[in-house]
Amino acid sequence: MNAPVNKEQSRIQGMFASIAPWYDFLNHLLSLNADQRWRRRMARALLPKTPGLVLDVCTGTGDLAIAFQKHWANQGRVIGSDFCRPMLERADAKARKKNIPLAWINADTLCLPFPDNQFDLVAVAFGLRNVSDTRSGVEEMLRVAKPGGTVAILEFSRPRNWFLGPIYSFYFRQVMPRLGQFFSKSPDEAYSYLRNSVLNFPAGPDLVSLLEQWGLQSVRFTPMSFGVVTLYHGTKLSAVDRLPTSPPHPALEQK
């Protein structure tokens, strides 16, 4: 039986704030740098050649937002949002160092500070499972997406390959949490939380079914790295959408 997961908002904020200094290093180490490749694949798969307006929720230290903006060669408009300010501070420093123009908003994915129907793409990578109410998080992402826009989720899953599956399971359950704790010294044992949050989160057809129930249309899913992670994406239909009733957030205005 998988261990229960405490996703109380204040706990999650504090936990990510405490590991912010180690977050990028451990992401790259524990995934053998595959996390960067997964985000680049996501950007190539989702972004059209014509730049648009993109929101990356639960952006953390901003790697997905940066991948989106680099894919468009600094054209278009990408905004990253997160409710953990120390993570956003690192995202901003990273983007400035790389001379990549991005806007950052300190905001909870359950209550985004944007009017309805604003973004061509609303995306999240490895963050949806940390939102205290998954359904409300998806519905909020849908709310701010434009009619006909895309909502996309990149998340860990579980390889089914007869050979790789048991090896990955042992690494993910036993090795990864210990390595993460050794380096981060997290008081909340953040990397044990990471393991448990993944094991308790739906994946594959199960998540597709839930996303369709919550309002996302034509959902497709694409496993990567033999099913270690999976990209899910679907469309917001225009038939049930409302027009924006308030002015755009200042971050949406072209600079």
N, C-alpha and C positions, 0 to 999 in steps of 0.2 A: 504494500500500500504506500502511495506517495505521501510525503509529509505535508501537512496543511501549510498554507501561505498567508501570512499577515500582510495585507496590502493597505493598511491604514496610511492615509496621505502623509501625515507628519513623520511617520516612520520611514516611508520611502524617500521623502525629501532629505531627511537627515542622513540616511544611509548613502545616497548618491553624493551628497555634499562631502561626506567623510572619505569616499574613495575617488573623488574627482582628480586628485593629483596622480593617481595610479591608473586611471580609467583607460586612457589610450594605450599605454604601455601593455597593460594586461589584456586588453582586447586583441591587440596584435600578437602578443606572445601566445595566449591560450588558443587562438584560432590559427596559429602559424601564418599570420598575416592574411588569411583568407577573408577576413571581414572587410578589408578594403576592396578586394575583388568582387565580393558579393554586392557591395554598394555601387560599384561601377557598372556591373551587369544590370542592376536595377535601373540605373539612370539611362543606360542605352536602350533597355526594353521599354521604358515608359515615356521618354521625352521625344516629342516630334522635333523635326528640324526647325520649325517656327517657334521662337521663344514665346513663353506665356507667363502666367503667374502661378507660383508653386508655394505650398506651405508644407514644411517638414515639422510635424509635431513630435514631442518627446525627443527633440533633436540631440540632447546630451551635449557632447563636445563638438557637434556640428559636422561630422564626417559625411553624412548623407546629403545635407544641404550643400556642402562644398562640392561633392561629386556632381550634383545637379547643376550647379553654377559653372563648374569647369566643363561639363558636357556641352553647355551652350556658349563656351568661350567668353564668359562674363557678360553675355547678353541675357535678355529676359529678366525676370525678377524672382528671387528666391528668398523666402522668409523662414527662419527657424524659430520654433517656440519650445519652451521647456519651463517647468515649474521649479526647477532647481537652479538658483542663480549662480552658484560656483561652477556648475557645468557650462552655463552660458558664457561666463567670463572666459573660460578656456576656449570655447568655440570662437568667440570674438577675437581673442589673441591669435589663434591659429589662422583664421581667415585674413586678418590684417598682415600677418607675417608673410602669407602667400599672395598678398595683394588681390584678394578675391572679394568683390563687393557683395556683402550680405547684410540683411537686417535681422536683428534678434529681438524676440519678445518674451518677457518673463510671464508665462501664462500657463494655466492648467488646461490640459486637453479636454477636461469635462466642462469647461466654461471658456471657450475661445473668444477673445475680444474683437470679433469680426462680424459684420452683417452677413446675412444669408447670401449664398450664390456668388462668391467672390473668386474662387481659385479654379484654374484649369486642372490642377493636380493637387491632391492632399495625400501625403504619404507619411509613413512611420516605419522605422527600422528598429527592431528589437526593443520596442517601447510599449506596445499595446498591452502586453501581459502585465505591465507594471501599473496600469491605470486601474483604480479601485473598482470601477464599474465598466467592464469591457463593452457591454452593449451601449451604454450612454456615450462612451468614447467614440465608438464607430458612428453613432447617430450624429454626434457633434461634428465629426469629420465630414459626414455627408451634408450636413446643414450648410457648411461654408463652401462646399464645392459648387461649381457652376452646373447648371443643367447640361447634361452630356459630358461633364467632367469625370475624371478618374479618381478613385480612392484606392490606395495601394498599401499593402502591409508586407514587410519582410520580417520573418520570424523563424526562430529555431524550430526544428521538427525532429523526427526520430528516424534514422535510416532503417530500412526494412531488409536490406541486403543480408543474406545469411552469414556472410563472412564479416562484413564491416559492422553490421548492427551490434553484435556482442562486444566488439572491441571499442566502438564508440561509446556504448552504454557504460562500460567499465571506466573509460576515461572521463566521461561526463559526470558520472555519479561519484567516483572515488578520487580521481587525480585532479581534475580541474578545480573543485572547491578548495582542496588543500593548497594548491599552488596559489590561487587567488588570495586566500587568507594569509599565506606566508608573506606575500609581498605587500598587500594592502593593510594588514593588521586591522581590518574592519571591526569595530566594536559590535556591529550587528551581524557579523559573519555574512557579508553581502554576497559572497560567491556560493555559499550554501543556499541562500535565498534564490540566487540566479538558477541554480540547479532545480530547486523545488518549483519555482515559478514556471519553468519550461515544462517540467514533467506534469504539471497540473493544467497546462494550457492546451486547448484543442488544436489539432493539426490536420492537414490534408483535407479529405472530404468532410470531416466533422466541422472544421472551421468554415469551409465553404458553405455548408448548410446553414450555419448560424449567421454568416454574413448576409446570405440571401434573405433569411427571416428578418434581419434588422434593416433591410431596405436597399442593399446593394444589388445591382442587376448584372446579369451576364458575367458572373464571377469565374475567373480562371485561376489555376494555380500551377506553378512551375517549380519543381524541386531543383535545388542546386547542390553540387558536391555530394552526390549520391543520397540526397535527402537530409543532409545535415541542417540545411535551412530551406525555406520555401517562400516564394514570392506569390502573393495573392493580389489580384486586382480586378476591379469591376467598375461599373458605370452608374452614375446618378441619372435617372431618367428625368426628362423635362416635364412629364405630364402632371406630376404631383408637386412641382416646385413653386415657390413664391418668389416674387421679385424683391430685391432688397428694399427695406423700408427706412433705412438710415444711411447717413453718409459713410463712405469707406473709412476704415481705420487709417490714421496718418501714415502708418508703415506701408500702406498699399499705394500711396501716391508716388508717381515716378519722380525720381530725383534728377 
